[in-house]
Amino acid sequence: MKQSIVGLFLILNIPLMSMGQSDELKINNLYIPTAPGFVLLDKAPALVEKPSDPKAFGVDILNLFEGGAIQTTPYWFFNHPNYTFDKHINNQFPILQTFNLSVATTNADTFSSLAAGGRVTVVRLFSERRKGQIDSIKKDIINLLVDMPIDEKAIAKKKAELEYLKSRTSFSAEIAGAIAISANNNTFDNLDVNKSGMWLNLRWTPNYKLPIDVCGVARYTWANTSINTDSTFFDYGISASYSSKELDISLEYVSRNDYSTNQSYTRFALVSNYMVSKNIVVVASIGKDFSQVENILGVFGVKLAFSNEKMQL
């Protein structure tokens, strides 16, 4: 049986400021993407990623310290008081705000890999109807801030609704890629750049009232040297996910075409993310992996994050 992967993602979220005294909204959502390096090395719980707002800083620990990753979004290391909520919603090409870099490692008895990766959302669209709903909630918050005494619970509820709608983009497209350096026999002299890949992640949210997303991926990966036994692959896949306040669960299907052998493989996986608290998310993935033998897929992990993404209403 293929060895299970246990993912541990460290991410901490800075709390909201006092609801009654501030008009700042923290950017936060349940879904936290995996480092592209893990995707390239087929170590990710989900191979059909959902484009979403990145965190300022994250650390992934894989399979009980048999691998790990660091992710960072440089833009959010600094405060941006002029980047308002309206600018966020109307920013159709949030390249600067979503440009994310990462480094991932995996280790085995005789083989180690280091993969550098990146991702960026190149298109993010909100429908006019969704923008109208967002404007309506913003007006409700303004009215609640004017009323005396201030109802902090009501404001918190409205801000939660606004944050939810902010995460429900009508359509978004993300470009990701990674390059891997591996060492046979864990020897420094055997270091070699041996695998690379680029891919496109797509997300479509049919209805903002229904917490359902449809995502797709098209991925091309290739081996750079003869050290790596992998071939040149083209993957394409689709997933459907359902999100509630605390749970995001998706079913994904990925087809892999091996150009070198003219063979095809498939992967089916059920992936869930459960929010234990605002700062802790538990992830699990089960299903069938690509290989013909020892292809039972099993993943369990915990996600946490550092986040400093705030904007003015």
SEZAPA-26619 format. One record per residue (C-alpha): residue in three letters; x, y, z. Coordinates in steps of 0.02 Angstrom, whole numbers, plus 50000, padded with zeros to 5 digits. Example, Ala and Ser with C-alpha at 12.3 -4.5 7.8 and 13.67 -1.06 7.14 Angstrom:
# residues 2
ALA506154977550390SER506844994750357
# end
This chain:
# residues 313
MET500005000050000LYS500635017049955GLN501235026350109SER499975038950172ILE500425057250168VAL500095067350324GLY500035086150288LEU500265098950426PHE500025117050374LEU500475130850498ILE499505146950475LEU498995159950607ASN497665173050578ILE497775190150659PRO496105193550746LEU494845206650690MET494955223450773SER493515228950885MET491945227650781GLY491145243050853GLN492645254250831SER493425249050665ASP492875247950485GLU494295236050440LEU493885219050368LYS495105204650381ILE495345194250223ASN495135176150273ASN494315160450208LEU494255142050251TYR495195135350101ILE497105135750105PRO497995129749946THR499445117649953ALA501205122849903PRO501455120149714GLY503015109749751PHE501955096449836VAL500775096549686LEU502235094049566LEU502895079649672ASP501145071649686LYS501155073949875ALA499665085949888PRO497985080649963ALA497095088849814LEU497765090249636VAL496305101349581GLU496655117249678LYS495375130849712PRO496055148449674SER495835158849831ASP496585173449926PRO498335168449988LYS498975170450164ALA500445181550208PHE501485167050273GLY501265148450294VAL502235132950339ASP501765115450281ILE502425099850367LEU502185083750271ASN502055065850331LEU502695068250508PHE504205078650460GLU504655068450306GLY504385084450207GLY503885102550228ALA503575118950140ILE503615137650170GLN502415149250077THR502415168050072THR501415181949989PRO502575197149992TYR501195210049964TRP500355206050129PHE501905208050236PHE501515226750238ASN499955236850275HIS499055244650126PRO497835257750193ASN497395263450017TYR496895245949962THR495055246750008PHE493715233450003ASP492965241349846LYS494645240749759HIS494795222449805ILE493095218049732ASN493415228049573ASN495205221949551GLN494995209949406PHE496865206449388PRO497535204649567ILE499265199149514LEU500225209449643GLN499065204949787THR499075186149754PHE500865182849696ASN501425168749811LEU503115159949824SER503525143549909VAL504865130549940ALA504425112349977THR505465097150024THR505125078550030ASN506255065050101ALA506355046150082ASP507635033050131THR508655034949971PHE507905050049884SER507635068349930SER506805082349832LEU506755101249847ALA505435110449745ALA505255129249723GLY503565135249664GLY502425150049638ARG500625154349604VAL499665169949554THR497845173849519VAL497785181949347VAL495895184649334ARG494605186949472LEU492825192149429PHE491265196149531SER489585196649443GLU488565212649451ARG487245203749553ARG488555198249679LYS489255215849688GLY487495222349723GLN487315210349870ILE489005215949937ASP488505234249926SER486895230550018ILE487815222550164LYS489065236950170LYS487615249250188ASP486905238650330ILE488575239450420ILE488675258350400ASN486915260250471LEU487365249050619LEU488915259550654VAL487855275350659ASP486525268450776MET486815270850961PRO487165260651060ILE488225250750937ASP487665232750915GLU489335223850901LYS488545206650876ALA487505212750730ILE489035221150652ALA490065205350675LYS488695195150589LYS488615207150441LYS490515207350424ALA490525188450422GLU489245188950281LEU490305201650188GLU491875191250211TYR490955175950146LEU490365185049990LYS492125191649961SER492725173649950ARG491335169049827THR492095175249666SER491045171749511PHE492575166149413SER494445165749444ALA495965158849355GLU497655155149433ILE499335150749356ALA500515139849457GLY502175131349428ALA503625122749513ILE505345115549481ALA506105101149579ILE507895097049624SER508205079149680ALA509665069249750ASN509875050549726ASN510485041449882ASN510275057949976THR511995063149912PHE512435081249880ASP513495076749728ASN511945069149647LEU510905085049654ASP510045088049489VAL508585098349422ASN507485084149364LYS505655089149358SER504665104649311GLY502865109149281MET501615122949246TRP499735122649264LEU498125132549260ASN496835131849401LEU495055137749365ARG493605141249483TRP491785144649443THR490475148649573PRO488765146849490ASN487735155249626TYR488325165649774LYS486865159049879LEU487375140949851PRO489065136349930ILE489585125949780ASP491155128149675VAL491675119549514CYS493565119249486GLY494665112949347VAL496515110349311ALA497625108249159ARG499415103549205TYR500975099549103THR502485091949190TRP504095085049121ALA505675076249177ASN507295085649146THR508555071549167SER508655052649164ILE508835051949353ASN506965054249372THR505965039149312ASP504415049849284SER503875053549106THR503145068849025PHE501355070649087PHE499825080649044ASP498495080849180TYR496745087549167GLY495415086449301ILE493855093349380SER493155094649555ALA491535099749637SER491575106549814TYR490315111249948SER490725123850084SER489855127850247LYS490405138950389GLU491615125750454LEU491775112750316ASP492415112350137ILE492235095550052SER492635091449871LEU492635076549753GLU493975077149619TYR494395067249463VAL496075068949372SER496625060249213ARG498495058649178ASN499185055549004ASP500965048948993TYR501645054548824SER503175043248837THR502215027048857ASN500545032248779GLN499655026648937SER498315035049041TYR497995034549227THR496605041449336ARG496455047849513PHE494885049549618ALA494925058349786LEU493745064749919VAL494545079650005SER493875088450160ASN494445103750257TYR493655106050429MET493885122150529VAL494165117350711SER494395135750758LYS494795151950668ASN496625146950666ILE496565128150643VAL495945117950494VAL496015098950484VAL496205091550309ALA495915073550253SER495965065350082ILE495535047450032GLY495365038849865LYS496285030349722ASP497965036849661PHE498705036049485SER499745020149495GLN499045003149451VAL499694994949611GLU499835001449789ASN498665015449737ILE497645018449894LEU497735037049932GLY497675042950112VAL498085060250179PHE497825068450348GLY498455085050408VAL498185101150504LYS498265118850433LEU498645135150524ALA499195152150454PHE499985169250480SER498845182150401ASN498955201150397GLU497725204450255LYS496575218650307MET495685232050208GLN494575247050238LEU492725245650201
# end
